[in-house]
Amino acid sequence: MPDSEARLAGWRARVEASLDAALPRPEASPARLHAAMRHGVQGGGKRIRPLLVYATGTALGADEPTLDAAAAAVELVHCYSLIHDDLPAMDDDVLRRGQPTVHVAFDEATAILAGDALQALAFELLAGAALPAERRVAMLAELAHAAGAAGMCGGQALDMQASGQQLELAALEILHARKTGALLRAAVRLGALAAGADAGTRAALDRYADALGLAFQIRDDLLDVEGDPAVLGKTAGKDAAQAKATFPGLLGRDASRARLATLAVQMQEALQALPGEHGALAALARQVVERDR
């Protein structure tokens, strides 16, 4: 849908401007830390999470300015997680978004501090969102839960623990529902909370977001096997090199693609239960399923 694509492009520009305004100026002290923070955030990326905030919130009647803080906050948490995931103690990666990872471009200690500072900045932004206090508190709780031991951090711990092991499908899905899915689901929920969505609408959005998170990870796993590093902007084949549990490794490529197609249908069905116009959410679902990076 051309109109949806134009809206997504406008929201990408909007979140880039919000991120630039929120990040410390590079010339301010400590300049090295601020430069590392900007390196980890401004190197590009799909910006799927902030786009989900805008697409969900506006579909439910929220104004774009009331969504800016949540969109930037969820992307800052995502960027902090990438900086820490790339560290030698974690995935030990040297390339991210087509450029050296933060610990390579700067140093390991600065990368750790940059990630910490981005996470803190995310919650500072969200606390100051132009929304009623009760909605801000609910959004802060949602993002904190998604980022913590019950969500993204817990998923990363399970991923590291599973290295070299062959997981059952249910265990692999739980791992990625935390590591990848939790923050994507939080992005959708932040948009819904900002708009004051009712319980039925939030339930349909959760079904959409859960399918989206799993689809995102399956596509990511397939790209690690099949993708071109020049297009991906990151190292391909690292999952196999690190003996990580993946969907293609467990199911095979054909079955993984079939599961991806099933999830695409589930997302479409969930969106049909929503009120109003949701073309941008449908466009994001297609992007996740069809992306090449």
C-alpha positions in Angstrom: 0.0 0.0 0.0 1.7 3.2 -1.2 -0.1 5.3 1.4 1.1 3.1 4.2 4.7 3.1 2.9 4.6 6.9 2.8 3.4 7.0 6.4 6.2 4.6 7.5 8.8 6.7 5.7 7.5 9.8 7.5 7.6 8.1 10.9 11.2 6.9 10.2 12.2 10.5 9.6 10.2 11.6 12.7 12.0 9.1 15.1 15.4 9.9 13.6 14.8 13.5 14.5 13.5 12.5 18.0 16.6 10.4 18.6 19.0 13.1 17.4 17.3 15.6 19.8 17.4 13.2 22.7 21.0 12.0 22.4 23.7 14.1 24.2 25.6 16.5 21.9 28.8 14.9 20.7 31.0 17.9 21.7 29.7 17.8 25.3 31.7 16.1 28.0 32.3 13.2 28.3 32.6 13.4 24.5 33.9 9.8 24.0 30.8 8.3 25.7 28.5 10.6 23.8 30.1 9.7 20.5 29.7 6.0 21.3 26.1 6.4 22.2 25.5 8.2 18.8 27.5 5.5 17.0 25.2 2.8 18.5 22.0 4.6 17.6 22.5 6.5 14.4 24.1 3.9 12.2 20.8 3.1 10.5 18.6 0.1 11.2 15.1 -0.8 10.3 13.5 1.1 13.2 10.7 -1.5 13.3 10.0 -0.9 17.0 9.3 2.8 16.8 7.3 2.3 13.6 5.1 -0.2 15.6 4.5 2.5 18.2 3.4 5.0 15.6 1.4 2.5 13.6 -0.5 1.2 16.6 -1.1 4.5 18.3 -2.3 6.4 15.2 -4.5 3.5 14.2 -6.3 3.9 17.6 -6.5 7.7 17.4 -3.4 9.0 19.1 -1.6 12.0 17.8 2.0 11.6 16.5 3.5 14.1 19.1 2.1 12.0 22.0 3.9 8.9 20.5 7.3 10.5 19.9 8.8 9.7 23.4 7.6 6.1 23.4 8.9 5.5 19.8 12.4 6.9 20.7 12.5 5.1 24.0 11.8 1.6 22.7 14.5 2.2 20.0 17.0 3.3 22.6 16.4 0.2 24.6 16.8 -1.9 21.4 20.1 -0.1 20.5 21.5 -0.6 24.0 20.7 -4.3 23.7 22.6 -4.5 20.4 25.7 -2.8 21.9 25.7 -5.3 24.8 24.9 -8.3 22.6 27.9 -7.5 20.4 30.4 -7.5 23.3 33.1 -10.2 23.5 31.4 -11.7 26.5 28.2 -12.1 24.5 28.1 -12.7 20.7 31.6 -11.2 20.1 30.6 -9.5 16.9 32.6 -6.9 15.0 30.0 -5.6 12.5 26.6 -4.0 13.0 24.5 -2.1 10.5 27.4 -2.1 8.1 29.9 -0.5 10.5 32.2 -1.6 13.3 30.4 -2.5 16.5 30.7 0.0 19.4 33.3 -1.9 21.3 35.4 -2.2 18.2 35.0 1.5 17.2 35.7 2.7 20.7 36.6 0.1 23.4 34.8 -2.5 25.6 34.3 -0.3 28.7 33.0 2.6 26.7 30.5 0.3 24.9 29.2 -1.0 28.2 28.7 2.5 29.5 27.1 3.6 26.2 24.6 0.8 26.5 23.8 1.7 30.1 23.4 5.3 29.3 21.0 4.6 26.4 18.8 2.5 28.6 18.6 5.2 31.2 17.9 7.8 28.6 15.0 5.7 27.3 13.2 5.7 30.6 13.9 9.4 31.1 12.3 10.2 27.8 9.3 8.0 28.5 8.8 9.5 31.9 8.5 12.9 30.2 6.0 11.9 27.5 3.2 14.3 26.7 0.6 12.0 28.2 -1.5 11.7 31.4 0.5 10.4 34.4 -1.4 7.2 34.7 -0.6 6.3 31.0 3.1 7.2 31.4 3.4 4.9 34.5 1.7 2.0 32.7 4.1 2.6 29.7 7.1 2.7 31.9 6.1 -0.5 33.6 5.6 -2.2 30.2 8.9 -1.2 28.8 10.8 -2.2 32.0 9.1 -5.6 32.0 9.9 -6.2 28.4 13.6 -5.2 28.9 14.2 -7.2 32.1 14.7 -10.8 33.3 11.1 -11.7 32.2 11.8 -10.3 28.7 14.8 -9.4 26.7 17.6 -9.9 29.2 16.1 -13.3 30.3 15.9 -14.3 26.6 19.5 -13.5 26.1 20.5 -15.5 29.2 18.5 -18.5 27.8 20.2 -18.0 24.4 23.6 -18.1 25.9 22.7 -21.1 28.1 21.4 -23.0 25.0 24.5 -22.6 23.0 25.7 -26.0 21.7 22.4 -27.6 22.7 19.5 -28.9 20.6 16.3 -27.3 22.0 12.8 -28.6 21.6 10.6 -26.3 19.5 8.6 -25.1 22.5 11.7 -24.1 24.4 13.1 -22.3 21.3 9.9 -20.3 21.0 9.9 -19.3 24.6 13.5 -18.2 24.3 12.8 -15.9 21.4 9.4 -14.7 22.8 11.6 -13.2 25.4 14.8 -12.2 23.6 13.2 -10.8 20.4 9.4 -10.8 20.9 9.1 -9.0 24.2 10.4 -5.7 22.9 8.4 -5.9 19.7 5.3 -6.7 21.7 6.1 -3.8 24.1 6.3 -1.4 21.1 2.8 -2.4 20.1 1.6 -2.1 23.7 3.1 1.3 24.1 1.2 2.6 21.2 -2.0 1.0 22.5 -1.5 2.4 26.0 -0.8 5.9 24.7 -4.1 5.8 22.8 -6.0 4.4 25.8 -7.1 1.2 24.0 -9.6 -1.1 25.6 -8.9 -4.6 26.7 -10.4 -6.3 23.6 -8.3 -4.2 21.3 -5.1 -4.8 23.3 -5.8 -8.6 23.2 -6.0 -8.6 19.4 -2.8 -6.5 19.2 -1.1 -9.0 21.5 -2.0 -11.8 19.0 -0.6 -9.7 16.2 2.6 -8.8 18.1 3.3 -12.3 19.3 3.1 -13.6 15.7 5.2 -10.7 14.5 7.9 -11.4 17.1 8.2 -15.0 16.2 8.1 -14.2 12.4 10.9 -11.7 12.9 13.1 -14.2 14.6 12.5 -17.0 12.0 13.3 -14.6 9.2 16.4 -13.5 11.1 17.5 -17.1 11.4 16.9 -17.7 7.7 18.9 -14.6 6.8 21.8 -15.8 8.9 21.9 -18.9 6.8 21.0 -17.4 3.4 21.6 -13.7 3.6 24.3 -11.6 1.9 26.5 -9.9 4.5 26.8 -6.8 2.3 23.0 -6.4 2.4 22.6 -7.6 6.0 25.1 -5.1 7.3 26.3 -7.7 9.9 28.1 -11.0 10.0 26.3 -13.9 8.4 26.7 -17.5 9.5 27.5 -16.6 13.1 24.6 -18.6 14.6 26.1 -21.9 13.2 29.6 -20.8 14.1 28.5 -20.3 17.7 26.4 -23.5 17.7 23.2 -21.5 18.5 19.8 -23.0 18.5 17.8 -21.7 15.5 14.6 -22.4 13.7 16.3 -23.6 10.4 18.6 -25.7 12.5 15.7 -27.4 14.3 13.0 -27.4 11.6 15.0 -27.1 8.4 14.7 -24.2 5.9 11.5 -25.3 4.1 9.6 -25.9 7.4 10.8 -22.6 8.7 9.5 -20.8 5.6 6.2 -22.6 6.0 5.9 -21.5 9.6 6.6 -17.9 8.5 3.7 -18.1 6.0 1.4 -19.4 8.8 2.4 -16.5 11.0 1.7 -14.0 8.3 -1.9 -15.3 8.1 -2.2 -15.1 11.9 -1.1 -11.5 11.8 -3.6 -10.7 9.2 -6.4 -12.4 11.1 -5.5 -10.5 14.3 -5.6 -7.2 12.5 -9.0 -7.9 11.1 -10.3 -8.0 14.7 -9.2 -4.4 15.2 -11.3 -1.3 14.8 -10.4 1.4 12.3 -7.7 1.5 9.6 -4.5 -0.5 10.2 -2.7 -0.5 6.9 0.6 0.5 8.4 0.5 -2.4 10.8 -0.2 -4.8 7.9 2.7 -3.2 5.9 5.1 -3.8 8.8 4.0 -7.4 9.0 4.9 -7.8 5.4 8.2 -6.1 5.9 9.1 -8.5 8.7 8.2 -11.6 6.7 9.8 -10.5 3.4 12.9 -8.5 4.6 16.3 -9.2 3.2 18.3 -7.6 6.1 
